[in-house]
Amino acid sequence: MLKPWTVIASIVVVSVIVTLAQIPSETWLSLAALSLSMGVAALALMGTAAILGGRLRLVESLFGGLDRVYLTHKWMAVYALVFASIHFAFKAGASEWETASILAFPPFWTRLVRQASFLALMLIVMLALNRKIPYHRWRWWHKLSGPLFIIVILHWLSFRSPIALASSAGIWLAALSALGVLAAFYKLLLYPFLSPHAEYRVVRADMGAAGLHLELAPVKHPIEFTAGQFAFLSMKEDGLREPHPFTIANAADEAGHVHFVIRELGDYTRRLVENTTPGMHATVYAPFGRFSRDREWAREVWIAGGVGISPFIAWLKDEGGRPLESVTLFYFFTPSREFPSADLVRELAHARGAELVPVPDGPMSPEFERRFKQIVQETGPARVGVSFCGPKGLLKRVQQAMRENGVPASNLHYEYFEFR
């Protein structure tokens, strides 16, 4: 599987190499060469980020999950802004270079596009990283990324540089730019029609003090998924139409029903919890994610934090999956806020022969430390597989516990909990 930092570093290295190939070697260590190389790297990263943002199934498979795709997408945008800042700080030209523009614009428009391209990139990154923007606004503003990317491409095409369109650097940028624009407009215009999705009807909406349990039945044809995957849910009601990712909390059954366990964690989920009722219709875009039991271990440890219990509920309900007698599930929750209740999870675990260890006292729980250490000692560190779903703080504690007990880091399987 492709690693985020490996992909980012590879794009930067290729961008620098193909750029230096277009200029005299005696200028390679100049600020002009640095500026030009960073400009090429920034545009290449933006093009690749746009490709990743298209939510393409092939790309998800290459990275091993949509969560990894989104992480890489985010950091590509950040580094693109860093490199673009270096590019604009210094003049990307030298007297020894033979320069020409690919598209000839009047001087006024060339300068305007140059300034607008940097502002466009800043706006894209600010929209991507600002968590204070309400999701329903952020989602629509983020759709501007594709059109704004075109402004950056026009800057490359219009300013005088030693990069010809037929050169290695020109082909590199043209390919990534073209694919990025196609992916951006596919996501903006065609994705709702061409992506895997199905229409569902809410048949049950159980409200609890801590959240909502939704059960949806297919109107025509159900989606195909495996236990542990997630979907983007879009209710066909005003104020609830924004597609949001939620883990599917059940295994596939003959009726094709889909279950979600949803807690009130933000403005959208609050409206969803308060307003969803049986009879409403929704579009479910799925399946996504690679959170599966794809490797056999002598002993499995499942660790869930809060709503991170959802994929494990699906695994517990997956009658067609592997036996669970060697499974211990640690369920971290806040007392009186757990959803579903620890008692319900215990019943599901008991029915499949799995062990449940409720952890209501936080990541530093002595009971978690004691039982985890005991499992490792009984089985051997190399033979314990750990599956995790929960917030970042708990993930760090789990990784610490693995190090303290000698469990290899490669034995940990998890998905990133947050997309924004």
C-alpha positions as MATLAB code, in Angstrom:
seq = 'MLKPWTVIASIVVVSVIVTLAQIPSETWLSLAALSLSMGVAALALMGTAAILGGRLRLVESLFGGLDRVYLTHKWMAVYALVFASIHFAFKAGASEWETASILAFPPFWTRLVRQASFLALMLIVMLALNRKIPYHRWRWWHKLSGPLFIIVILHWLSFRSPIALASSAGIWLAALSALGVLAAFYKLLLYPFLSPHAEYRVVRADMGAAGLHLELAPVKHPIEFTAGQFAFLSMKEDGLREPHPFTIANAADEAGHVHFVIRELGDYTRRLVENTTPGMHATVYAPFGRFSRDREWAREVWIAGGVGISPFIAWLKDEGGRPLESVTLFYFFTPSREFPSADLVRELAHARGAELVPVPDGPMSPEFERRFKQIVQETGPARVGVSFCGPKGLLKRVQQAMRENGVPASNLHYEYFEFR';
ca = [
       0.000    0.000    0.000;
       1.147    3.528   -0.739;
       2.240    5.547    2.293;
       1.214    9.222    2.500;
       4.658   10.620    3.229;
       6.313    8.397    0.619;
       3.932    9.653   -2.064;
       4.415   13.311   -1.097;
       8.208   12.983   -0.984;
       8.273   11.139   -4.323;
       6.255   13.874   -6.045;
       8.565   16.568   -4.682;
      11.721   14.674   -5.702;
      10.439   14.031   -9.235;
       9.388   17.676   -9.545;
      12.846   18.914   -8.554;
      14.629   16.472  -10.884;
      12.567   17.292  -13.993;
      12.884   21.022  -13.230;
      16.659   20.961  -12.887;
      16.857   19.077  -16.181;
      15.498   22.181  -17.937;
      18.088   24.691  -16.681;
      21.908   24.962  -16.914;
      23.676   22.958  -14.205;
      25.669   26.006  -13.055;
      22.398   27.582  -11.839;
      21.125   24.553   -9.903;
      22.153   25.999   -6.520;
      20.666   29.451   -7.149;
      17.594   30.948   -5.532;
      16.015   31.105   -8.974;
      16.327   27.333   -9.329;
      14.899   26.871   -5.840;
      11.941   29.105   -6.664;
      11.203   27.344   -9.947;
      11.533   23.868   -8.416;
       9.228   24.744   -5.545;
       6.665   26.185   -7.951;
       6.677   22.955   -9.963;
       6.413   20.884   -6.770;
       3.498   22.990   -5.502;
       1.547   22.613   -8.750;
       2.297   18.873   -8.891;
       1.072   18.403   -5.326;
      -2.079   20.395   -6.044;
      -2.821   18.282   -9.113;
      -2.290   15.059   -7.190;
      -4.396   16.335   -4.279;
      -7.227   17.026   -6.717;
      -6.918   13.464   -8.049;
      -7.144   12.091   -4.505;
     -10.147   14.318   -3.785;
     -12.087   12.611   -6.574;
     -12.835    9.714   -4.211;
     -11.935    7.159   -6.894;
     -12.081    3.472   -5.980;
      -8.736    2.676   -7.634;
      -6.995    5.396   -5.643;
      -8.552    4.134   -2.397;
      -7.291    0.626   -3.148;
      -3.750    1.885   -3.784;
      -3.642    3.674   -0.416;
      -5.428    0.948    1.544;
      -8.448    3.018    2.557;
     -10.199    6.324    2.016;
      -8.954    7.556    5.392;
      -5.346    7.346    4.130;
      -6.375    9.062    0.915;
      -7.872   12.003    2.824;
      -4.834   12.275    5.106;
      -2.513   12.421    2.095;
      -4.840   14.878    0.347;
      -4.755   17.218    3.348;
      -0.987   17.232    3.745;
      -0.424   17.660    0.016;
      -2.418   20.886    0.200;
      -0.402   22.078    3.203;
       2.964   21.387    1.563;
       1.758   22.896   -1.707;
       1.158   26.167    0.163;
       4.614   25.968    1.790;
       6.371   25.386   -1.544;
       4.265   28.010   -3.302;
       5.306   30.535   -0.641;
       8.972   29.791   -1.381;
       8.260   30.073   -5.102;
       6.671   33.518   -4.743;
       9.344   34.755   -2.326;
      12.104   34.565   -4.960;
      12.267   35.305   -8.675;
      12.016   32.122  -10.742;
      14.295   33.372  -13.505;
      17.959   33.885  -14.377;
      19.839   35.576  -17.239;
      21.330   32.211  -18.268;
      17.913   30.665  -18.882;
      16.031   30.559  -22.159;
      12.472   31.409  -21.198;
       9.116   31.647  -22.902;
       5.488   31.392  -21.887;
       3.298   28.524  -23.030;
       0.264   30.817  -23.268;
       0.880   34.469  -24.153;
      -1.235   36.777  -21.971;
      -1.017   40.585  -21.841;
       1.325   41.699  -19.018;
      -1.579   42.907  -16.835;
      -3.358   39.533  -16.959;
      -0.122   37.626  -16.422;
       0.527   39.559  -13.188;
      -3.096   39.259  -12.109;
      -3.140   35.479  -12.605;
       0.163   35.196  -10.711;
      -1.211   36.959   -7.644;
      -4.609   35.278   -7.882;
      -3.041   31.813   -8.049;
      -1.317   32.263   -4.688;
      -4.477   33.655   -3.115;
      -6.430   30.723   -4.572;
      -4.036   28.209   -3.037;
      -4.195   29.973    0.343;
      -7.990   29.904    0.224;
      -8.052   26.184   -0.647;
      -5.803   25.282    2.282;
      -7.603   27.556    4.748;
     -10.943   26.011    3.818;
      -9.517   22.508    4.103;
      -7.991   22.967    7.564;
     -10.363   25.372    9.352;
     -12.445   23.223   11.704;
     -14.409   26.211   13.002;
     -16.351   26.540    9.757;
     -19.720   24.728   10.058;
     -19.676   21.640    7.890;
     -22.590   22.653    5.655;
     -20.742   25.851    4.739;
     -17.298   24.236    4.557;
     -18.535   21.579    2.134;
     -19.827   24.059   -0.413;
     -16.837   26.378   -0.138;
     -14.491   23.424   -0.529;
     -16.144   22.682   -3.877;
     -14.392   25.816   -5.162;
     -11.071   23.950   -5.050;
     -11.454   22.680   -8.614;
     -12.155   26.057  -10.251;
      -9.464   27.726   -8.116;
      -6.953   25.084   -9.238;
      -7.480   26.213  -12.825;
      -6.218   29.687  -11.851;
      -2.976   28.121  -10.591;
      -2.602   26.201  -13.862;
      -3.065   29.427  -15.837;
      -0.242   30.984  -13.835;
       2.092   28.169  -14.868;
       1.071   28.440  -18.516;
       1.336   32.229  -18.724;
       4.591   33.135  -16.971;
       7.937   33.020  -18.784;
       9.998   30.014  -17.727;
      12.510   27.530  -19.159;
       9.896   24.749  -18.987;
       8.514   23.928  -22.425;
       5.281   21.965  -22.694;
       7.050   19.133  -24.520;
       9.839   18.862  -21.905;
       9.882   16.295  -19.103;
       8.799   18.943  -16.588;
       6.095   20.214  -18.939;
       4.691   16.734  -19.541;
       4.838   16.020  -15.775;
       2.854   19.153  -14.928;
       0.455   18.810  -17.846;
      -0.411   15.218  -16.937;
      -1.012   15.937  -13.241;
      -2.907   19.154  -14.013;
      -5.175   17.492  -16.560;
      -5.913   14.514  -14.314;
      -6.463   16.842  -11.358;
      -8.968   18.991  -13.255;
     -10.821   15.917  -14.533;
     -10.989   14.426  -11.021;
     -12.138   17.739   -9.492;
     -14.957   18.189  -11.969;
     -15.932   14.530  -11.737;
     -16.330   14.992   -7.979;
     -18.124   18.324   -8.428;
     -20.551   17.385  -11.212;
     -20.656   13.643  -11.952;
     -19.988   11.919   -8.632;
     -23.632   12.006   -7.397;
     -24.685   10.115  -10.537;
     -21.778    7.754  -11.315;
     -20.522    6.735   -7.858;
     -21.776    3.528   -6.168;
     -24.905    4.491   -4.236;
     -28.457    3.422   -3.504;
     -31.655    4.924   -2.159;
     -32.828    3.813    1.281;
     -35.774    4.424    3.579;
     -35.504    4.870    7.345;
     -37.398    2.022    9.021;
     -36.144    2.589   12.552;
     -34.738    5.584   14.386;
     -34.122    4.747   18.045;
     -33.203    7.834   20.017;
     -31.100    7.498   23.145;
     -29.596    9.952   25.585;
     -26.273    9.687   23.793;
     -27.240    9.232   20.157;
     -29.243    7.671   17.381;
     -29.492    4.142   16.000;
     -30.644    4.243   12.379;
     -31.857    1.260   10.397;
     -32.426    1.784    6.689;
     -34.021   -0.543    4.151;
     -33.221   -0.398    0.427;
     -35.902    1.096   -1.791;
     -34.740   -0.910   -4.823;
     -31.287   -2.450   -4.856;
     -29.054   -2.564   -1.748;
     -25.393   -1.627   -1.707;
     -22.782   -4.337   -1.227;
     -20.460   -3.999    1.750;
     -18.487   -5.987    4.281;
     -18.496   -5.638    8.060;
     -16.345   -2.703    9.175;
     -16.714   -0.504    6.093;
     -18.311    2.953    6.118;
     -20.676    4.956    3.939;
     -21.560    8.558    3.194;
     -25.129    9.184    4.314;
     -27.231   11.945    2.737;
     -30.775   12.366    4.026;
     -33.308   13.679    1.503;
     -34.484   16.400    3.846;
     -33.703   20.114    3.963;
     -30.703   20.751    6.189;
     -29.634   17.086    6.149;
     -28.573   16.601    2.546;
     -24.811   16.979    3.096;
     -23.157   13.554    2.712;
     -21.447   12.604    5.979;
     -19.260    9.541    6.642;
     -20.537    7.000    9.178;
     -19.377    3.462    9.902;
     -21.854    0.770    8.924;
     -22.767   -0.941   12.197;
     -23.922   -4.290   10.850;
     -22.888   -7.133    8.609;
     -24.627   -7.632    5.281;
     -27.903   -9.558    5.498;
     -30.423  -10.940    3.012;
     -32.757   -7.961    3.410;
     -29.969   -5.519    2.535;
     -30.588   -3.331    5.596;
     -27.931   -0.870    6.734;
     -27.458    0.276   10.348;
     -25.676    3.362   11.661;
     -24.844    4.341   15.242;
     -24.618    8.153   15.379;
     -23.686   10.409   18.280;
     -24.268   14.138   18.481;
     -20.772   15.489   17.851;
     -21.363   18.586   15.712;
     -23.904   20.827   14.022;
     -24.856   18.285   11.357;
     -25.083   15.261   13.637;
     -27.120   17.310   16.097;
     -29.689   18.069   13.406;
     -29.600   14.466   12.241;
     -30.226   13.102   15.743;
     -33.003   15.611   16.446;
     -34.894   15.394   13.148;
     -34.563   11.910   11.660;
     -37.748    9.843   11.788;
     -38.973    6.604   10.169;
     -40.230    7.045    6.630;
     -37.556    9.517    5.569;
     -35.484    8.658    2.508;
     -31.715    8.822    2.160;
     -28.957    8.208   -0.367;
     -26.149    5.958    0.830;
     -22.808    6.209   -1.002;
     -20.765    3.089   -0.247;
     -18.773    1.058    0.415;
     -15.547    2.703    1.576;
     -12.769    1.727    3.965;
     -10.471   -1.222    4.478;
     -11.162   -1.926    8.163;
     -11.464   -5.700    7.969;
     -10.218   -8.866    9.679;
      -7.873   -9.668    6.822;
      -5.228  -11.493    8.852;
      -5.476  -14.347   11.298;
      -3.866  -13.957   14.738;
      -3.463  -16.323   17.652;
      -5.175  -13.632   19.731;
      -7.153  -10.594   18.586;
      -7.535   -7.424   20.645;
     -10.210   -5.002   19.534;
     -10.128   -1.505   21.036;
     -13.024    0.923   20.558;
     -13.378    4.494   21.776;
     -16.850    6.090   21.826;
     -18.567    5.819   18.445;
     -15.537    3.836   17.318;
     -17.481    0.831   18.589;
     -19.487    0.797   15.334;
     -17.221   -1.424   13.172;
     -16.794   -3.865   16.049;
     -20.561   -4.157   16.410;
     -20.613   -5.099   12.723;
     -17.908   -7.705   13.323;
     -19.809   -9.104   16.304;
     -22.934   -9.439   14.161;
     -21.109  -10.995   11.218;
     -22.247  -14.597   11.537;
     -20.346  -15.535    8.395;
     -17.030  -14.259    9.751;
     -14.299  -16.137   11.569;
     -14.942  -17.426   15.134;
     -14.456  -14.909   17.935;
     -13.344  -17.140   20.804;
      -9.859  -15.608   20.650;
     -11.146  -12.013   20.682;
     -11.053   -9.508   23.553;
     -12.919   -6.253   23.005;
     -11.974   -3.204   25.095;
     -14.827   -0.681   24.991;
     -13.777    2.811   26.183;
     -16.718    5.063   26.965;
     -17.927    7.876   29.188;
     -20.388    6.650   31.833;
     -24.008    7.561   31.006;
     -22.853    8.608   27.516;
     -22.061    5.200   26.019;
     -24.016    4.376   22.889;
     -24.792    1.569   22.542;
     -24.730    0.550   26.186;
     -21.976   -1.646   27.540;
     -24.624   -4.221   28.498;
     -25.825   -4.495   24.899;
     -22.279   -4.871   23.598;
     -21.661   -7.523   26.278;
     -24.679   -9.497   25.037;
     -23.427   -9.363   21.454;
     -19.932  -10.420   22.507;
     -21.200  -13.249   24.725;
     -23.363  -14.624   21.897;
     -20.264  -14.975   19.681;
     -17.888  -16.217   22.384;
     -15.841  -13.012   22.590;
     -14.651  -11.324   25.788;
     -15.747   -7.768   26.565;
     -13.780   -5.498   28.888;
     -15.721   -2.254   29.549;
     -13.405    0.692   30.242;
     -15.331    3.637   31.720;
     -12.331    5.275   33.424;
     -10.344    6.664   30.488;
      -7.189    5.813   28.488;
      -4.997    5.373   31.598;
      -7.341    2.731   33.014;
      -5.517    0.226   35.281;
      -7.926   -2.487   34.129;
      -6.967   -1.934   30.487;
      -3.255   -2.026   31.336;
      -3.635   -5.177   33.442;
      -5.752   -7.169   30.988;
      -3.794   -6.101   27.899;
      -0.513   -7.071   29.552;
      -1.986  -10.410   30.604;
      -3.140  -11.186   27.054;
       0.297  -10.404   25.635;
       2.054  -12.568   28.245;
      -0.279  -15.498   27.597;
      -0.018  -15.368   23.807;
       3.332  -13.786   22.995;
       3.796  -10.215   21.663;
       4.302  -11.210   18.025;
       1.081  -13.245   17.913;
      -1.300  -10.546   19.172;
      -3.164   -8.524   16.545;
      -4.676   -5.185   17.596;
      -7.573   -3.515   15.762;
      -8.402    0.024   16.850;
     -11.120    2.571   16.081;
     -11.394    5.751   18.140;
      -9.990    9.247   18.742;
      -6.326   10.194   18.323;
      -5.635   10.532   22.046;
      -6.719    6.973   22.726;
      -4.742    5.724   19.731;
      -1.540    7.163   21.204;
      -2.247    5.393   24.488;
      -2.795    2.100   22.669;
       0.469    2.506   20.772;
       2.229    3.234   24.063;
       0.759    0.099   25.640;
       1.925   -1.950   22.661;
       5.470   -0.611   22.984;
       5.543   -1.250   26.733;
       4.512   -4.858   26.179;
       6.681   -5.544   23.137;
       3.856   -5.869   20.590;
       5.228   -4.887   17.135;
       3.768   -1.670   15.695;
       2.990   -3.569   12.485;
       0.448   -5.657   14.439;
      -1.806   -2.594   14.800;
      -4.629   -2.043   12.291;
      -6.663    1.162   12.425;
      -8.438    3.796   10.389;
      -8.064    7.529   10.930;
     -11.059    8.664   12.956;
     -11.528   12.171   11.541;
     -11.744   13.362    7.929;
     -11.497   17.103    8.471;
];
